[in-house]
Amino acid sequence: MHRTIVLITLSAFLFTACGKQVTDPELNAETAPEWPVVDAVASYDMDVTLDPEHKTLTGHERITYVNTGETSIHDVIFHLYLNAFRDDHSSIFMQEAGPSHRGFSLDTDHPGWTEVTSIHLEDGTPLSFELIEDETLGRLELPHPIAPGKTLILEIDFKAQLPQVFARTGFYEDFFMVGQWFPKLGVWQNDRWNAYPFHANSEFFADFGDYDVRITVPEQYVIAATGLPVSSTANEDGTQTTQFEAKGVIDFAWSASPHFKQSTRKVDGTEIVYVYLPEHEFTVERVLYAAETAVSHFGDWYGMYPYPRLTIVDVPDQAEGAGGMEYPMLVAAGLADLTGLGIMKGRLDRLLETVTVHEIAHEWWYAVVAFNEAEEPWLDEGITDYSTVRLMDRVYGPNDTVLQLGGIELDYLQMRRMEYLADPLVPMYGKAWDFDQINYGIATYSKPVLALSTLENVVGEQTMLEIMSTFFEQYKFSHPTTQDFRSVAEDVAGQKLDWFFDGLVYGDDVLNYTVTSVNEHSLTVERQGELIIPTEVEVTFEDGTTEMTAWDGVQDEMTFDYPDRASIRQAEVDPHQKILVDLQWSDNGLSRRMDVMSWLAVSARLLFQIQDFLLGQGGL
Ligand SMILES: [Zn+2]
């Protein structure tokens, strides 16, 4: 897509004159920022004021909702996510999290909640509202149904108490990460509201819409937000109001701190803004380089980033629960600190870059394609993390160590493989709450990364890129499902991919390829497990020559004969270790790589610490 973009710097917007609205003159130039053309289903026009002392928000929202379904809608279901954090035991979230989320506990002295203080129709008709499930959902009966194609406008006043940073949102001293903060509609699909209570493992699902949000904070605060800042006003009371606009997005998040500094870069028509804390000045070049590289590579691989700006927010070391999270046009990165892990000699290189790249990869999958993260979380995290591994390998090199523990070095993929081997039987497909926290990590991160990388190795890099870019272009802004991904993948690859979808995504199939015997002129290979992935067998003969033979893996045992060759010296199945889900590489023949399985036996406990760490601090 061809785009013309106006470069707008945050500082220009933060230039304010008392009592007078200052609009950036560049916005009035002939070239307005170009937004993706997306049908707005649920749009939000909001005013919100932060009270930094009491850590509260006072807000008003005007929701414009279009019924794009085939039947009339009689009621409306809202999310009130912050109500999950009223205490450490009442909500479904806290019961499932039990009671810590990704290694962090809720500070019960600083809980979170949202209260709807008034709700009415555009004409002033008041509506009554009931909290349902565990109060993370609200429901209201409409006086008149919304007919197909018709629009509903709701006016809602609300208050929110931000928790001390927990599960991606809240405050730490004067730092605020404001996510999941406003009453937000579910998604009307197949004649029902697709809206679940807030579950511990679950992320989000929302319709696309346009956002126009005015945020009021003390004048010394700097705001980072979804969208583009379009104006800023200094108010008489020492506050400032900054207006942000975003079109064709599924959510709106923002962050504020009086300490924020910023640095910007432009790549492929997108302005990248890094908003960071002064103590993290040393991360500026690293984060911007990673971000720039990610935006341009993902743009080349999948399709152009469709928005004019991407903001990366840094988080304080003490507020890592807010880091490693994606929102539309805004990601929270942050430095990961190993001190909480208990791995004294551990070191994670490139974790800063890995987290940055991972969150930016989400912009293509979570934010633009927009999967249902509650119902099919593997699609979002899996494809995102696969994209991350791919980029880190190509930009920083496959041997750039991510994790060092004692004398052992693991790259990102080896780390994911180690996690997978802890429970390879868990299917990738499932609703977020079908999994416990460890299995959720394996099902949605570890296994999909290995499965997708294996798929790339089997169909070839070019075909895989074509699958991904076709899927992105065909399904952007449309909430596709696993079945949609399957139809594109099989169509582009020109083959059935039962092993991938039935075996790994929906199923619990595993495989171990092994060479069971080598004779003078023949060898026997075996497939253990039900998973069938085409592979190859490499034979080295006594005269030093080699031969590669394809094996479809369909028979569980296969003998290959080489009657006219020199004696066989050795044989190896899958010699290039393309099948990353193979349970054991050490019996494939002569293994050139470290076999993680034997390592695993010694390190089971460590594994869970690492995974907790990756899920939590790295967030991802
Ligand atoms: Zn992620």
Residues whose N, C-alpha, C, O or C-beta is under 5 A from the ligand:
A	BS01	ZN	E381 L620
